[in-house]
Amino acid sequence: MKDSNQAHWETVYATKTPNEVSWTQDTPQTSLDFINSFGLSKSAQIIDIGGGDSKLVDCLLDQGFVNITVLDISAKALDKAKQRLGAKSKQVNWVVSDITTFKPDRTFDIWHDRATFHFLTSPEQISTYMEIAEKAVSGFLSIGTFSDNGPEKCSGLEIKQYNEDSITTVFNKGFEKIRCITENHKTPFNSIQNFVFCSFKRQ
């Protein structure tokens, strides 16, 4: 990912409302189910990779989690989330960074990524992501990407599709698969996107 990618996402978040982008969810239930399945305490260190202005952080705060980091390449996206949360936003650690240049200052019990990983299309980008995750994750990883029955592009950008076997292969160096599911996501404009979600435990 380069500066042009950051400019792309800043433009997306500056010009489109949540109802005009495909990834919007009123309640990110699948993500919440995976996070809660790990059975960790409310003090668990959680990071949402590519969280943008997702409402996952709202839901985690409502559930009582107190150590939440949200990372996104777009400062505008995080500003939208902060404005929505108001005073609650001060309870969250906000990080503006390309995931492939992220330098974590802590380790995380839960690493959550819904629809960021599939934007990494080169072996170098994927390898860099894995190196960062292996250093930063002490507990669990939850990841959702477009499946091989899903879209081939998102927001005008090429993506890399996965299925249970291929995503498990990518993560098997440092992580042990717990479970995978596929799910149809209904976009705000009533199209269907098929995702594969998997959870892993750090080895």
N, C-alpha and C positions, 0 to 999 in steps of 0.2 A: 504494500500500500504506500502511495506517495502523496505529496501535497495536493495533487489534483484530486485524489480520492477524498481528502479532507474537505476541499472546496465543494466537491459534489454533495457531500452529506450536509455541509452547512447550508447549501442552497435548498436541499430537500426540506430541512427542518425550518428554514426561514420562510418558505413559500407554501408549504402544505400543512393542512390541519390533520389531526389524527384520522378523520374519516376519509382522507384522501391518500392514505398510504396503506399498503396491503397488510402490514404486520400488526396493525392495531388489534388489541384484545381488551375488552372491558374488564375481564377477570382472567389472568393467566393461570388457569386452574391446573393444567398439566405441569407447569413449572413449579407451582406451589406443592402439588402432590409429590413430585420427586424430591423437593427440598425437605418436606416434612417426613418423607419415608426414611431419611437418614437418622432420625431420632435424636438429633442433637439439641443441646440446650439453647435458650434464647440469647445466650452470650456468644454463640458460635460466630466466627468471622466468616461473613458471606460476601462474595463479589459477584456482581452481575456484569458480564462482559458484553459490551455493545448495548447496554441497557437503554440508551436513548431517553425518550420520555415515556418508557413503559411504566405501567401501573404496578409492576411487580414490587417495586420498592414501597409503594403505598401499602400493599397487602402485607408485606413482611413487617413493616412498622406496626400495622394494626394487630398483627399476631404477637407483637411484643419483642421481636428481634432488635437488638441494640447495637450490633456491630456490622453495619452494612456499608459496602463500597459499591458505587456505580461508576463504571468506566464507559466512555464513549469517545469516538474520534471527533464528534461534533459538540463544541461548546454550546451552540444554540439549542441542541437537543436537551442537554443537561439543564440549561437555563429554563426551558419550558417545564421540566420536571420540578425544579426548585420553586418556580412560581406557583405551580399547582399545589405543592405541599405546604407552601407558606412557612410558618415558624418551624414546622416539623423537619424542614430541609436541613436545619442545623444539626440534626441527629445523624446525618448521612455524610460519608466521606466521598466527595465527588472528584473524579479524575478525568481530565481531558487528555486522551492519548490514543494513538494508533496501537492496537493490541500487539503488533509485531515490534514495537519499540518500548513497550511497557516495562518499567523497572519497579517491581513491587517492593514496598517497604515493610512488608509483613507476610506471613503465610496465612492461608485461608483454609478453613474447615470445609467450606463449600464454594466451589467455582461453578457458576451457572452461565450458560451461553445458549441463548435461543436466537439463531439466525445471524450470527456473526461469522462463525467458523467457515460456513460454506462460501463466503466471499473470498477466502484465501484459495487461490486456484493454482499457484505454482508450488512445486516441491519445496522451494526455499522458504516460502511464507509458512507452509504447513509445519516444516521442521522447526522454524523459529517459534511458532506458537507452542509446539510441543515442549520445547526446551524451557520456555517461560512457565508453562503449566506444571511441568515436572518439578521445578524449583519452588513454585508458589503454593502448590496444593498439598496440604498435609492430610486431608481427609477424603472428601468426595468430589466428584465432578458430574455435572448434569449438562448434557448438550443436546440441542435440537437443530437439525439441518433439513433442508429440502431432501426428500427421498428421491430414489430413481424413478418414481412416478410423479414427482413434483415439477415445479417450473425449472426452466433452464436459465432464466434470468430473473433478477429482482432489481427494481428501481433503475432499469436500464443497464445494469452491470451483469457480466457473466458470473455464474456461480458454479460450484462443484457439487454434484449430487452424491448422495450416499445411501447405502442400505445397511442393515444390521451388521453384516459380515465386513463390509469395507470400512465402516467407522470403527468397529472393534479392532480391526487390523492396525489402523492408524494409532490407536491409543494403547495397544497391548504392551508397549515397551515399559511404561511406568504405571499402568492402571489395569485393574481387573474388572471386567464387565459384571454388573449386577443384573440389569435387565434392560430390554429395549421394547418400545412400542411404536406403532405408526399411527398417525392421527391426521384427519382432515381438518385444516383450519379454514374457516369461512371468513373471507375478507369483508371489509365494510361495504364493498361493491358487489358482494354476493358471488364472487368466484371462489373456487376451492383450491387450496394448496395442500399437497400431501407432505407431511413431515415425518422424519424418524427421530425419536427421542431415546437417548440411552443414558443410563447412570453407571458410573464407575467408582471403584474404591482405589485409593492410592496404594500401590504395592510397597 
